[in-house]
């Protein structure tokens, strides 16, 4: 409860309450990284078992998988999951890897007691993968 006595927001003036609320945003990205033949790659950190190669248990490897069809991906903070949009036909001159752009989605809380959180809706999944429909502002499924 704040100084003026309301648990539902902040009193900003006499008889005026700025109610607590949530902002839910959605962003569509249509990449063209060194051309339009782009691929979405998911990268995750996986620990190396303790042993001769990793005596202190601090080592890890990055495992990659390519997303090949529309779908959904949640964040996994335990694996430091990130998403890269890459162009496999264009190479970085320094390391030889594909040129790309790394995306770090942000997970935000949807209050579980909220009416909007009763179903697994788009705001509870951090990454939605769709195929762009050529010359359109819509998407195609498949």
C-alpha positions in Angstrom: 0.0 0.0 0.0 1.4 3.4 -0.8 1.5 6.6 1.3 -2.1 7.7 0.4 -3.5 4.3 1.2 -4.3 2.5 -2.1 -3.1 -1.0 -2.9 -4.2 -0.7 -6.5 -1.9 2.0 -7.8 -0.2 5.3 -7.1 -2.2 8.4 -6.0 -1.0 11.1 -8.4 -3.4 13.9 -7.3 -6.4 14.2 -5.1 -9.0 11.7 -6.3 -6.7 10.6 -9.2 -5.2 7.1 -9.1 -2.6 5.7 -11.6 -3.7 2.1 -11.5 -1.1 -0.8 -11.6 -1.3 -2.4 -15.0 0.7 -4.4 -17.5 2.0 -3.5 -21.0 2.1 -6.4 -23.5 4.0 -5.8 -26.7 4.4 -7.9 -29.9 7.0 -7.2 -32.5 7.4 -8.7 -35.9 10.9 -8.8 -37.4 11.3 -9.2 -41.2 15.1 -9.6 -41.5 17.2 -9.0 -44.6 20.7 -9.8 -43.3 23.0 -9.6 -46.3 20.0 -10.6 -48.4 16.7 -12.3 -47.8 17.8 -16.0 -47.4 17.8 -15.9 -43.6 17.6 -18.7 -41.1 16.7 -18.8 -37.4 19.2 -20.6 -35.2 18.7 -21.4 -31.5 21.8 -21.5 -29.4 22.0 -23.0 -25.9 24.8 -23.5 -23.4 25.3 -27.0 -22.1 27.7 -28.0 -19.3 30.6 -30.3 -20.0 30.7 -33.1 -17.5 33.4 -32.8 -14.8 36.4 -34.9 -15.8 39.9 -34.6 -17.4 38.7 -32.1 -20.0 36.8 -30.1 -17.4 38.3 -30.7 -13.9 36.7 -27.7 -12.2 33.2 -28.0 -13.8 33.2 -24.6 -15.3 33.3 -25.6 -19.0 30.4 -25.6 -21.4 29.6 -26.0 -25.1 27.1 -24.2 -27.2 24.7 -26.4 -29.1 22.9 -25.0 -32.1 19.7 -26.1 -33.9 18.1 -24.6 -36.9 14.4 -23.8 -36.9 12.9 -25.2 -40.1 9.1 -24.6 -39.7 6.7 -22.2 -38.0 6.3 -22.7 -34.3 7.0 -21.4 -30.8 10.1 -21.2 -28.6 10.2 -20.3 -24.9 13.2 -18.8 -23.2 15.3 -21.2 -21.1 17.5 -19.1 -18.8 19.1 -22.3 -17.5 20.6 -22.9 -20.9 21.2 -19.2 -21.7 19.0 -19.8 -24.8 19.4 -17.1 -27.5 18.2 -16.7 -31.1 20.2 -15.8 -34.1 18.9 -14.7 -37.5 21.7 -15.7 -39.9 22.6 -15.7 -43.6 24.5 -19.0 -44.2 25.6 -17.7 -47.7 27.3 -14.6 -46.3 30.4 -15.1 -44.1 31.9 -13.0 -41.4 35.5 -12.1 -42.6 37.0 -12.4 -39.1 35.7 -15.7 -37.9 34.3 -17.4 -41.0 30.8 -17.9 -39.5 27.6 -16.8 -41.1 26.7 -13.1 -40.7 23.8 -12.7 -38.4 22.0 -10.8 -35.7 21.5 -12.2 -32.2 18.2 -11.6 -30.4 17.7 -11.6 -26.6 14.0 -11.8 -26.0 12.8 -10.6 -22.6 10.4 -12.7 -20.5 7.9 -10.6 -18.6 5.5 -11.7 -16.0 1.8 -12.1 -16.7 0.1 -12.3 -13.3 -1.3 -15.8 -12.9 -4.4 -14.5 -11.2 -5.1 -12.2 -14.2 -8.0 -13.0 -16.5 -5.7 -12.7 -19.5 -3.4 -15.5 -18.2 -6.0 -18.3 -18.0 -4.8 -19.7 -21.3 -1.3 -20.1 -22.9 -1.6 -17.1 -25.1 0.9 -15.3 -27.3 2.3 -13.1 -24.5 3.3 -16.2 -22.5 5.5 -17.5 -25.3 8.6 -15.3 -26.0 9.3 -16.3 -29.7 6.8 -17.0 -32.4 8.3 -18.3 -35.7 6.3 -17.6 -38.9 7.0 -17.6 -42.5 6.7 -14.2 -44.3 4.3 -14.0 -47.1 6.1 -12.4 -50.1 5.0 -8.8 -50.8 2.6 -8.8 -47.8 2.3 -7.5 -44.3 0.7 -10.8 -43.2 2.2 -14.2 -42.5 1.6 -17.6 -44.0 1.4 -20.8 -42.0 2.9 -24.1 -43.0 
